[in-house]
Amino acid sequence: MIEDHIIDKNIPIPLYYQLKMIIYSEIEKGNYAPGALIPTEEELIAHFGISRTTVRQAITELVQDGRLYRVKSKGTFVAQNKINQDFIVRLESFNDQIRKSGRIPSTEVLDFKLGVAPFNVSEALKLGPNDPIIFLQRRRFADGAPIVSLKTYLPTNRCSFVMGHDFATESLYKVLEDHDPACKVHYVRRIVEAIRAPQAIAKHLHIKTGDPVLFFTSTGYTADDIPIEYSRAYYRADCNKFEITVMA
């Protein structure tokens, strides 16, 4: 536990950094599980004989690193480990990504219907202004916790067959590929930005309106460079991190 450690004031390592690494190492060892309360500022000050400024700097950096979070009038708690996702650079199903992290994936279909393409969707899919589209909205979970809200649009003229499938259990990309190799998504262009969660998305993700989310817009293309899928995904910033590999 944290109280089992000492801080050495005779070495040229900043005191706040020593405390930060003590707390970090205890979290990594599993001695403080996600959601656990760590010792208070007063307890850390008294045990280590250090200043409040030193304690706050160590805790603030761990909060910024996503390892801790504060709750007003309650204390400082251990954050959930973020799910490391590399779908931004490779085509891999959500279920496979979540299983790789050691969690159990699941999906809830919130809406699934035919409609008319909004302007931004028709532009992305190179459709006419009133062309029909298929709209699929899903909420996706890891170990029962909602981590992403996803809206997907498909051109009806090429993808009407998907209406007979259950996307609570099936993979959209696999359904496209299995039905017709010409519908297979060969590559995806994605744009990511940090935004504040709109009210409806916050409700889906069990967070507060205005909390930070990572917002992805994605367009999937066939081997013939034809856009066949357009998605807008909102990922909880406190549960996800994204890995990018850059080649020289």
N, C-alpha and C positions, 0 to 999 in steps of 0.2 A: 504494500500500500504506500501512498505518498508519504505518510508519516514515518516510514521505515528508512527514509533517505536523509542525507545531510547535504548541506550546501557548503562548499569549501571556499572561504573568503580569501584564501591565500594564493589562489591560482588566477591567471590572467583571463579567465572566462567570465563574462558578465553574469552577475547574480541572477538577473531575470532569465537569461538563457539557460542557466543550470536548472532553475525551477521549471521552465518550459519543458526541458527534456525529461525531467523527472516525471512530470504529469503525463507527457506523451508516452514514455516507456511503460507506465502503469496501464494506460489505456490499451496499448499494443499487446501487453501481456494478458489482457482480458480481466484484470483486477477491477476495472471499472467498466461495466457493461453499458451499451447505449441506453441513455435515459437515467443513468446513475448520477447522483448528486456528488460533486467533489467537495473537499473541505472548503469552508468559507474563507474569505480574505483574512478575517481576524485569526482564524485557526492557523493559516499558513504563516501569517506575520509572527504569531507567538511561537510556533514550532521552529521556524527557520531563523528567527531573529533578523528579519529583513524588513524593508520599508513597504508601505502600502503602494507606493509608486512602482516598486520592483514587482510586486505581486500582480498589480493590474496590467503591467506591460506584458508579463508572461501569459496571463489569461487572455488578454486582448489579441495577442498573436495567435493563440490556439483557436480562438473564435474565428479570426480571419482565415485561418487554415481549414476551417470546417470541422475541427475536432471537438469543440465545445460550443455551447450556446447558453445565453443568459435568459432567465425569466425574472422579470421585475418582482421584487419582494419575496422571491422564492430561492434564488441562488443560481449557481452555474452547474450545468449538466453536460454529460457526455453525449455528443451527437451520434446519430446513426452513421455507419460507414457509407460513403457514397458509392453508388454502383458505377464501376468503370466501364464505359461503353465506347467501343470503337466503330460503331455502325457509321460514323461520319466518314470513314475512309474505306469501308468494306461493306459488301452486301451480305448481311447476316440477319436472320430473323430475330425479332424481339425475344422470343422464347429461348433461343440459343444464347443470346447475350446474357439474359438473366440467369439461366442455369449455370453459365460459366462463372458467375459471381457467387454461386452457392446458394441462390435463392430459388423460390418456386414461383414461376410466372403464371399469370392468368389474365383473361381479357373479358371485358363486358361490352357488348354492343349496345350503344345508346340510341342510335338511329341508323336506319338503312332504307333508302328510298330512291325513287326516281325524281328528278327535278330539272330545273333550267339553270344553266351555268351562269354564275355571277361573272362580272367583267374580268376580274383578276384570274379566275379559273379558266374562262374561255381563252384568255390571252396565253396562259401557261400551256394549255393543251392544244392551242392553235385551232380553236373551234369558232363557229359563228356566234354572234351575240345572244341568240336564243336557242342554241343547240341543246339537246337533252343531255343530262349527265346522271351518273349514279353517285349518290352521296352516302358515305359510310362514316359514322362517328363511333369511335371506340374509346374506352378507358382501360388502361393497362396497369397491372399490379405486380408488385414483387413482395412475396410473403404476405399477401392480403392488403398491402398498403398501396394506394394509388400513386403512381409516379409520373404518368404521362397521359395527357388528353390529346386525342388524335382525330383530325378530320381529313378524310380522303375523298378525292373526286376522280371519277373514271369516265371516259367517253362511252356513252351508251351504244353507239354504232359498232364499237369493237369489243365491248366488255359486258354485254347484256347477260351472258351466261353466268356471271358471278352472283346474280340474284338468287340462284338456287343453292348457295353455299352458306355455311354457318361459320362466321368469322370470330365467334367466341372460341372456337377450337381449331380453325383452319388458318393457314398462312396465306395472305393475299397473293404474295409473289409466287408461291408454289401453285396456287390455283390458276394463276395466269399462265404460268409455264406449262403446267400439265395439260391445260385445255388446248393450247396452240403455241408451238415454239415461237411463232411470229409475235406473240404477246408477251414473251419473256422480257423482264426488265434487265437490260444488260449494264446500264450505268445510271447513276443518279447525280443530279446537281443539287447541292444543298446550300442554303444560306442560313446562318445562325446569328441571332442577336439576343441581348438581354433586355427584357421588358418587365413591366409590372403586370401581375396577373389580373385580367379582367374578372368581373364579378362571377360570371358563369363558369369560367375555367377554375377560379379559386374554389368554387363550391365542389366541382368535380374532383379536385386534387386535395381537398381537406386542408386548405391553407387560407390565409386571409387575403381579401381583395387588396391588390397593391403589392403583395409579396413578390420577390423576384422569381421569374421563371426564364428558362432558356427556350426561345421560340425558333423553331426550324421550319423553313419552307423548302419542300423537296419536290423535284420533278424527275420522274423515272422515264427513261427512254428505251425503246427497242433497239435491236441491232441495226435497224434502218434509220436510226436517229429520229424516230417518231415519238413524241411525248404521249405516254399512255396512262400515267398516274401523277396526280398532283396532291400533295399533302401539306397540312399545317399542324405541327405538333408542338405541344407545350409541356416541357419537362420541368418538374420541380427542381429548383436550383440546390435545395438542401439535400437532395437524395442522389443526384447524378453528377458525374464528371465525364468528360469526353477526351478520348486519347487520339492524338493525331501523330502519324509518322511522316516526317519530311525527308525525302531522298535527295541527295546531292546530285 
